[in-house]
Amino acid sequence: MEVGFLSRPTTSLCAELGYFSALRPTVSDRVCSSTISQIIVRLIQSPPHSCRTLVDSLLRCFTLVFSIFVLGTVISSFPSSNLLTWRTSNWIGITAASNLQNSIRRDKFLEVPQIIWGLNNQKIALARACLTARFLNRTLLMPSLSASLFYKEVDLLEPMAFDKLFNFEKFNDRCNGFVRLGRYSDLVNKSKPYEVLKGSGRKWTKERDLHQLTQCRNESFDYIEVIRISGKNPFLWHDHWPAKDYAKLFECLIVVDEIEMEVAKVISKIKDVGRELSHNSNAPPKNVSLDGWQDHHVPYMAVHMRIEKDWMIHCKNVEQRLNINQICSSKDEIIERVSHITTIQQPIVVYLAVADALLEDDSILSGWKDGFVPFEKKSLAIKDVYDKHPYLIQSAIDYEVCSRADIFVGNSFSTFSSLVALSRTMKSIGMGFTNSCSTEVGYSSYAYNIAEQHGGAKMWMTNMMRLLLNRCRDRIQEDFSLRKV
């Protein structure tokens, strides 16, 4: 039985006060004030013989309200007490607002576990934590990211503060009114957080997960300063949020100035090579860049090559499990499908974004068709820019280089490629392009693991009507099935 509005007593005003006091002090105060006013009116209007009864009722009400106030104060000072645990675990909100407030509360917070795995899995986990905090109308305490891939470098798994990678102030400014990040220094009473344990296993369904979150929106939680969600990494939480909410949040993630300078170095080096190619081929340069700068724009293509040994083992297993064959691509298949992209002036520099440390094939620069001039970190002489940083920052630099390219080609099953494509889709929509069937798309993206009829890579725009973000089969089907030329 859900505890909500119980059978409401009608014969006793004091009993009515006792019922309402089960909510929260501010609610009971409001109700008591109204009830006492009714008693006073009745006292004035009543004949003398009934005054004593009314006065007795009034005194009993005052005594009850005072007792409730004292009891509530004692309970609130022990947020992890057994009594509170019983209330919050069995009481479903009776007046929880169905709509979020216009601004996120700055005095109530949500805390989540350290975020792990690859850069873009961490970004999804961060977004999922932010959207959970939004659902609860709470500020998310700035979470710790992870500097390295935990399954590759277990001994190097060290936390990295959010503001070492992304600009904290710009995030809150861009996402103002949508989500909010807070610092631990914002906490006032420093009391022990109330823990909410995420369930696991097949029995912990999406419905049960949402029910748990809905309970945490109950007004009985309003006095708890910090709710701490423990257990699973946020990336593994059930997803309740639409893709457009993720996209809006990702647009708030701006790398800090130090990383932006590294990104600028890499792109500058790529364009220096491009200028030399253009000069040697006597090809006239474009005069306007994608960002609208009136300058000799030097275009470049970025290809996210997922051909590392561990990736190939993983994607083959997934293809077998899902009974599909549109995930894995060999180096030769990638080169062949990229060569069919003819919507950009050639020759063009092709930057190969690849995890060098995990790559066993050192021939990725060979076999490319005329007009496509491939470079990777070592051949561009920019390896030192990457090597001085941990994995997470290296990946963030590559992400920015890929997202700003004139053409991006990736694997639609890869989280990295998918978030780059999502970012570029949002930019294209901002420029007025809403259909990938157009031959002129602002920030063109292609998926080399999906072949067009002519054998080339499939043009790719993220389906912003998708209900969920991180489902591999849906990423392949939904992004392309609705956009057949």
C-alpha positions as CSV (number, residue, x, y, z in Angstrom):
1,M,0.0,0.0,0.0
2,E,1.4,3.4,-0.9
3,V,1.4,5.9,1.9
4,G,-0.1,9.1,0.7
5,F,-3.2,10.9,1.7
6,L,-4.6,8.5,4.3
7,S,-8.3,8.3,5.2
8,R,-8.9,11.9,6.3
9,P,-10.6,12.2,9.8
10,T,-13.6,14.5,9.8
11,T,-14.6,14.5,13.5
12,S,-11.6,15.9,15.1
13,L,-9.7,19.1,14.2
14,C,-6.7,17.9,16.3
15,A,-6.7,14.6,14.5
16,E,-6.6,16.6,11.2
17,L,-3.5,18.4,12.5
18,G,-1.9,15.1,13.4
19,Y,-2.5,13.8,9.9
20,F,-1.0,16.8,8.2
21,S,2.0,16.8,10.5
22,A,3.2,13.6,8.7
23,L,4.3,15.8,5.8
24,R,6.8,18.4,6.8
25,P,7.0,21.3,9.3
26,T,6.2,24.0,6.8
27,V,3.2,22.2,5.5
28,S,1.9,21.4,9.0
29,D,2.5,25.0,10.1
30,R,0.4,26.2,7.2
31,V,-2.4,23.8,7.9
32,C,-2.3,24.4,11.7
33,S,-2.6,28.2,11.1
34,S,-5.7,27.7,9.0
35,T,-7.2,25.2,11.5
36,I,-6.6,27.4,14.5
37,S,-8.2,30.3,12.7
38,Q,-11.3,28.1,12.1
39,I,-11.4,27.3,15.8
40,I,-11.2,30.9,16.9
41,V,-14.1,31.8,14.5
42,R,-16.2,29.0,15.9
43,L,-15.3,30.1,19.5
44,I,-16.6,33.6,18.8
45,Q,-19.7,32.3,17.1
46,S,-20.5,29.5,19.6
47,P,-22.9,29.8,22.6
48,P,-21.3,30.0,26.1
49,H,-22.0,26.3,27.0
50,S,-19.8,25.1,24.0
51,C,-16.9,27.5,24.6
52,R,-15.1,25.2,27.1
53,T,-15.1,22.3,24.6
54,L,-13.6,24.6,21.9
55,V,-11.0,26.0,24.3
56,D,-10.0,22.5,25.3
57,S,-9.6,21.6,21.6
58,L,-7.5,24.6,21.0
59,L,-5.1,23.8,23.9
60,R,-4.8,20.2,22.7
61,C,-3.9,21.3,19.2
62,F,-1.2,23.7,20.5
63,T,0.2,20.8,22.6
64,L,0.2,18.5,19.6
65,V,1.8,21.0,17.2
66,F,4.6,21.7,19.8
67,S,5.3,18.0,20.2
68,I,5.4,17.5,16.4
69,F,7.8,20.4,16.1
70,V,10.2,19.0,18.7
71,L,10.0,15.5,17.2
72,G,10.7,16.8,13.7
73,T,13.7,18.7,14.9
74,V,15.2,15.6,16.6
75,I,14.6,13.5,13.5
76,S,16.0,16.0,11.1
77,S,19.3,16.1,13.0
78,F,19.8,12.4,12.2
79,P,19.2,12.0,8.5
80,S,20.4,8.4,8.4
81,S,18.3,7.2,11.4
82,N,16.2,4.1,11.1
83,L,13.0,6.1,11.4
84,L,13.9,8.3,8.5
85,T,15.0,5.4,6.4
86,W,11.6,3.8,7.0
87,R,9.8,7.0,5.9
88,T,11.8,7.6,2.8
89,S,11.9,4.0,1.6
90,N,8.1,3.4,2.0
91,W,6.6,6.8,1.3
92,I,5.8,7.8,-2.2
93,G,5.5,11.5,-2.7
94,I,2.0,12.9,-2.3
95,T,2.6,16.4,-3.5
96,A,5.8,16.1,-5.6
97,A,5.7,18.5,-8.4
98,S,5.2,16.9,-11.8
99,N,7.0,19.8,-13.6
100,L,10.5,21.0,-12.8
101,Q,11.0,24.5,-11.5
102,N,12.4,27.2,-13.7
103,S,15.7,27.2,-11.9
104,I,17.6,24.4,-10.2
105,R,17.9,24.7,-6.4
106,R,21.3,25.8,-5.2
107,D,20.8,24.6,-1.6
108,K,20.1,20.9,-2.3
109,F,22.6,18.6,-3.9
110,L,23.1,15.2,-5.5
111,E,26.4,13.3,-5.2
112,V,27.4,10.5,-7.6
113,P,30.3,7.9,-7.7
114,Q,33.6,8.6,-9.5
115,I,33.0,8.5,-13.3
116,I,35.2,6.0,-15.2
117,W,36.0,4.5,-18.7
118,G,36.7,6.3,-21.9
119,L,36.2,10.1,-22.5
120,N,32.9,9.9,-24.2
121,N,31.5,7.2,-21.9
122,Q,32.4,9.5,-19.1
123,K,30.6,12.4,-20.8
124,I,27.5,10.3,-21.1
125,A,27.8,9.3,-17.5
126,L,28.2,12.9,-16.5
127,A,25.2,13.9,-18.5
128,R,23.1,11.1,-17.0
129,A,24.1,12.3,-13.5
130,C,23.3,15.9,-14.4
131,L,19.9,15.0,-15.8
132,T,19.1,12.9,-12.7
133,A,19.9,15.9,-10.6
134,R,17.7,18.0,-12.8
135,F,14.9,15.5,-12.3
136,L,15.3,15.8,-8.5
137,N,15.6,19.6,-8.8
138,R,19.1,19.5,-7.2
139,T,22.5,20.8,-8.0
140,L,25.0,18.1,-8.9
141,L,28.1,18.2,-6.8
142,M,31.1,18.4,-9.2
143,P,32.0,14.8,-9.8
144,S,35.4,13.2,-10.3
145,L,36.4,12.0,-13.7
146,S,39.1,9.4,-14.4
147,A,42.3,10.3,-16.1
148,S,42.9,6.9,-17.7
149,L,41.2,3.9,-19.1
150,F,40.6,1.7,-16.0
151,Y,40.7,-1.6,-17.9
152,K,44.0,-0.8,-19.5
153,E,45.8,1.1,-16.8
154,V,44.3,-0.1,-13.5
155,D,47.3,1.2,-11.5
156,L,46.9,4.7,-13.1
157,L,43.3,5.1,-12.4
158,E,43.4,8.4,-10.6
159,P,40.5,10.9,-10.2
160,M,40.5,14.0,-12.2
161,A,38.4,17.0,-11.2
162,F,35.8,18.1,-13.7
163,D,37.3,21.6,-13.9
164,K,40.7,20.2,-14.9
165,L,39.1,19.2,-18.2
166,F,36.0,21.4,-18.7
167,N,35.3,25.0,-17.8
168,F,33.2,25.0,-14.6
169,E,31.9,28.6,-15.0
170,K,31.1,28.3,-18.7
171,F,29.2,25.1,-18.0
172,N,26.9,26.7,-15.5
173,D,26.5,29.8,-17.7
174,R,25.5,27.8,-20.8
175,C,23.3,25.4,-18.9
176,N,21.7,28.0,-16.7
177,G,18.2,27.0,-15.7
178,F,18.6,23.5,-17.2
179,V,21.2,21.8,-15.0
180,R,23.7,23.1,-12.5
181,L,27.1,22.0,-11.0
182,G,28.1,22.9,-7.5
183,R,31.3,22.7,-5.5
184,Y,31.7,20.9,-2.1
185,S,32.4,24.3,-0.6
186,D,28.8,25.2,-1.3
187,L,27.6,22.8,1.3
188,V,26.3,24.5,4.5
189,N,25.6,22.0,7.3
190,K,28.2,19.3,6.2
191,S,25.9,16.6,7.6
192,K,26.1,13.0,6.5
193,P,24.5,12.5,3.0
194,Y,21.4,10.4,2.7
195,E,22.5,7.3,0.7
196,V,20.4,5.9,-2.2
197,L,21.7,2.6,-3.4
198,K,21.2,1.8,-7.1
199,G,19.9,-1.7,-7.6
200,S,21.6,-4.2,-10.0
201,G,20.8,-7.3,-11.9
202,R,17.9,-8.1,-14.2
203,K,15.3,-7.5,-11.5
204,W,16.3,-3.9,-11.2
205,T,14.2,-2.8,-14.1
206,K,13.9,0.7,-15.7
207,E,10.5,1.1,-14.0
208,R,11.9,0.3,-10.6
209,D,14.8,2.7,-11.1
210,L,12.5,5.5,-12.1
211,H,10.2,4.7,-9.1
212,Q,13.2,5.1,-6.8
213,L,14.1,8.5,-8.3
214,T,10.5,9.6,-8.0
215,Q,10.6,8.7,-4.3
216,C,13.6,11.0,-3.9
217,R,11.5,13.9,-5.3
218,N,9.2,13.5,-2.3
219,E,8.7,16.5,-0.1
220,S,10.0,14.5,2.8
221,F,13.5,14.7,1.2
222,D,13.4,18.5,1.0
223,Y,15.3,19.0,4.3
224,I,18.1,16.6,3.2
225,E,21.0,18.7,1.9
226,V,22.8,16.0,0.0
227,I,21.5,12.8,-1.6
228,R,24.3,10.4,-2.5
229,I,23.7,7.8,-5.1
230,S,26.0,4.8,-4.5
231,G,26.6,1.6,-6.4
232,K,26.8,1.6,-10.2
233,N,28.8,4.0,-12.3
234,P,26.4,6.5,-13.7
235,F,27.1,5.2,-17.3
236,L,25.4,2.0,-16.2
237,W,22.3,3.7,-14.8
238,H,19.0,3.1,-16.6
239,D,18.5,5.9,-19.1
240,H,15.3,7.9,-18.8
241,W,16.3,11.0,-20.8
242,P,15.8,11.9,-24.5
243,A,18.8,12.4,-26.9
244,K,18.0,16.1,-27.2
245,D,18.6,16.6,-23.5
246,Y,22.0,15.0,-23.8
247,A,22.8,17.2,-26.8
248,K,21.8,20.3,-24.9
249,L,24.0,19.4,-22.0
250,F,27.0,18.4,-24.2
251,E,26.9,21.9,-25.7
252,C,27.8,23.2,-22.2
253,L,31.0,21.2,-22.0
254,I,33.8,23.6,-23.0
255,V,37.4,22.5,-22.5
256,V,39.6,24.6,-20.3
257,D,41.9,27.2,-21.9
258,E,45.0,25.0,-21.5
259,I,43.5,22.2,-23.5
260,E,42.0,24.6,-26.1
261,M,45.6,25.8,-26.7
262,E,46.7,22.2,-27.4
263,V,43.8,21.7,-29.8
264,A,44.8,24.9,-31.6
265,K,48.3,23.6,-32.0
266,V,47.2,20.3,-33.6
267,I,44.7,22.0,-36.0
268,S,47.3,24.6,-36.9
269,K,49.8,21.9,-37.8
270,I,47.1,20.1,-39.9
271,K,46.3,23.2,-41.8
272,D,50.0,24.1,-42.4
273,V,50.3,20.7,-44.2
274,G,47.1,21.5,-46.0
275,R,48.4,24.8,-47.2
276,E,51.5,23.2,-48.6
277,L,49.4,20.6,-50.4
278,S,47.2,23.3,-51.9
279,H,50.2,25.3,-53.0
280,N,51.8,22.3,-54.6
281,S,48.6,21.4,-56.4
282,N,47.8,25.0,-57.4
283,A,44.3,24.5,-56.1
284,P,42.5,27.8,-55.3
285,P,41.7,28.1,-51.5
286,K,38.3,28.7,-50.2
287,N,37.6,32.1,-48.8
288,V,35.0,31.3,-46.1
289,S,35.4,28.7,-43.3
290,L,32.6,26.8,-41.6
291,D,32.7,29.3,-38.8
292,G,32.2,32.2,-41.2
293,W,35.8,33.7,-40.9
294,Q,36.7,35.7,-44.0
295,D,40.1,34.0,-44.6
296,H,41.7,31.5,-46.8
297,H,40.2,28.4,-45.3
298,V,42.2,25.2,-45.4
299,P,39.9,22.2,-45.1
300,Y,40.7,18.9,-43.6
301,M,39.1,15.6,-43.0
302,A,39.2,13.6,-39.7
303,V,38.8,9.8,-39.7
304,H,38.2,8.0,-36.4
305,M,39.8,4.7,-37.3
306,R,38.7,1.9,-34.9
307,I,41.0,-0.9,-35.9
308,E,42.8,-1.6,-32.7
309,K,43.1,-5.2,-31.8
310,D,41.0,-5.0,-28.6
311,W,38.3,-3.1,-30.6
312,M,38.2,-5.7,-33.3
313,I,37.7,-8.5,-30.8
314,H,35.0,-6.6,-29.0
315,C,33.1,-5.6,-32.2
316,K,33.2,-9.1,-33.6
317,N,31.7,-10.4,-30.4
318,V,28.9,-7.8,-30.5
319,E,28.1,-8.5,-34.1
320,Q,27.7,-12.1,-33.3
321,R,25.5,-11.4,-30.3
322,L,23.3,-8.9,-32.1
323,N,23.3,-10.9,-35.4
324,I,24.4,-7.9,-37.5
325,N,27.4,-7.1,-39.6
326,Q,27.6,-3.3,-39.6
327,I,30.0,-2.7,-36.8
328,C,33.5,-3.9,-37.6
329,S,35.5,-2.4,-40.5
330,S,39.0,-3.3,-41.7
331,K,41.6,-0.6,-42.7
332,D,41.1,-1.4,-46.4
333,E,37.3,-1.2,-46.1
334,I,37.6,2.2,-44.3
335,I,40.0,3.5,-47.0
336,E,37.7,2.3,-49.8
337,R,34.6,3.9,-48.4
338,V,36.3,7.1,-47.6
339,S,37.6,7.4,-51.1
340,H,34.0,7.7,-52.4
341,I,33.5,11.0,-50.5
342,T,33.9,13.6,-53.2
343,T,32.0,16.6,-51.7
344,I,35.3,18.4,-50.8
345,Q,38.1,19.9,-52.7
346,Q,41.1,17.6,-53.2
347,P,43.9,17.1,-52.3
348,I,42.9,17.1,-48.7
349,V,44.7,16.3,-45.4
350,V,43.2,13.3,-43.7
351,Y,43.9,13.3,-39.9
352,L,43.7,9.8,-38.5
353,A,42.4,9.8,-35.0
354,V,43.5,6.5,-33.5
355,A,44.7,5.2,-30.2
356,D,48.4,4.8,-31.1
357,A,49.3,2.9,-28.0
358,L,46.8,0.2,-28.8
359,L,47.5,0.0,-32.5
360,E,49.3,-3.0,-33.8
361,D,49.0,-2.2,-37.5
362,D,51.7,0.4,-38.4
363,S,50.6,0.6,-42.1
364,I,47.6,2.9,-41.6
365,L,49.2,5.6,-43.8
366,S,49.5,3.3,-46.8
367,G,46.9,2.3,-49.4
368,W,45.0,5.6,-49.6
369,K,43.6,6.8,-52.9
370,D,45.0,9.8,-54.8
371,G,43.7,13.1,-53.3
372,F,43.6,11.8,-49.8
373,V,46.8,12.5,-47.9
374,P,46.7,10.8,-44.5
375,F,48.6,11.9,-41.3
376,E,48.6,10.7,-37.8
377,K,50.3,12.2,-34.7
378,K,53.8,10.9,-35.3
379,S,53.9,12.0,-39.0
380,L,52.5,15.4,-38.1
381,A,55.2,15.8,-35.4
382,I,52.6,16.5,-32.8
383,K,53.0,13.4,-30.7
384,D,54.7,15.4,-27.9
385,V,51.5,17.5,-27.6
386,Y,49.7,14.3,-26.6
387,D,52.3,12.4,-24.7
388,K,52.6,14.9,-21.9
389,H,48.9,14.4,-21.0
390,P,47.0,11.5,-19.5
391,Y,44.6,9.5,-21.6
392,L,41.5,11.5,-20.9
393,I,43.0,14.8,-22.1
394,Q,44.6,13.1,-25.2
395,S,41.1,11.8,-26.1
396,A,39.6,15.3,-25.5
397,I,42.1,16.9,-27.9
398,D,41.2,14.3,-30.6
399,Y,37.5,14.8,-30.0
400,E,37.8,18.6,-30.5
401,V,40.0,18.1,-33.7
402,C,37.4,15.7,-35.1
403,S,34.4,17.8,-34.2
404,R,35.9,20.9,-35.9
405,A,36.9,19.1,-39.1
406,D,35.2,20.0,-42.4
407,I,34.4,16.3,-42.9
408,F,34.3,13.7,-40.2
409,V,34.2,9.9,-40.9
410,G,33.7,7.5,-38.0
411,N,32.1,4.3,-36.8
412,S,28.5,4.7,-35.8
413,F,28.9,2.0,-33.1
414,S,31.7,3.8,-31.4
415,T,30.7,6.1,-28.6
416,F,33.5,8.6,-29.5
417,S,32.3,8.8,-33.2
418,S,28.6,9.0,-32.1
419,L,29.2,12.0,-29.8
420,V,31.3,13.7,-32.5
421,A,28.5,13.2,-35.0
422,L,25.9,14.4,-32.4
423,S,28.0,17.6,-31.9
424,R,28.3,18.2,-35.6
425,T,24.6,17.5,-36.1
426,M,23.7,20.3,-33.6
427,K,26.1,22.6,-35.4
428,S,24.5,21.8,-38.7
429,I,21.0,22.3,-37.4
430,G,22.2,25.7,-36.1
431,M,23.3,26.5,-39.6
432,G,19.9,25.6,-41.0
433,F,20.7,22.1,-42.3
434,T,18.2,19.5,-41.0
435,N,18.5,16.7,-43.6
436,S,21.6,14.6,-44.2
437,C,20.3,13.8,-47.7
438,S,21.4,17.3,-48.8
439,T,24.7,17.2,-50.7
440,E,25.7,20.4,-48.9
441,V,25.6,19.9,-45.1
442,G,27.4,22.4,-42.9
443,Y,29.4,19.9,-40.8
444,S,29.3,16.7,-42.9
445,S,29.7,13.4,-41.1
446,Y,29.9,9.9,-42.5
447,A,29.8,6.4,-41.1
448,Y,32.3,4.0,-42.7
449,N,30.7,0.9,-41.2
450,I,27.4,1.6,-43.1
451,A,27.8,1.4,-46.9
452,E,25.8,3.4,-49.4
453,Q,24.5,1.7,-52.6
454,H,27.6,2.9,-54.5
455,G,29.9,1.5,-51.9
456,G,30.8,4.7,-50.1
457,A,30.4,5.7,-46.5
458,K,26.9,6.6,-45.4
459,M,26.2,10.2,-44.7
460,W,25.4,10.6,-41.0
461,M,23.2,13.0,-39.0
462,T,22.1,12.0,-35.5
463,N,18.3,11.4,-35.2
464,M,17.4,14.0,-32.6
465,M,13.9,12.3,-32.2
466,R,15.6,9.3,-30.7
467,L,14.2,8.5,-27.2
468,L,17.4,7.3,-25.7
469,L,21.1,8.0,-26.5
470,N,23.2,5.0,-25.7
471,R,21.8,1.9,-27.4
472,C,24.1,0.4,-30.0
473,R,21.5,-1.2,-32.2
474,D,19.4,2.0,-32.2
475,R,22.4,4.1,-33.0
476,I,22.9,2.0,-36.2
477,Q,19.2,1.8,-37.2
478,E,17.6,5.0,-36.1
479,D,20.3,7.4,-37.3
480,F,20.1,6.0,-40.8
481,S,16.7,4.2,-41.4
482,L,14.8,7.5,-41.5
483,R,17.2,9.2,-43.9
484,K,17.2,7.1,-47.0
485,V,17.9,9.1,-50.2
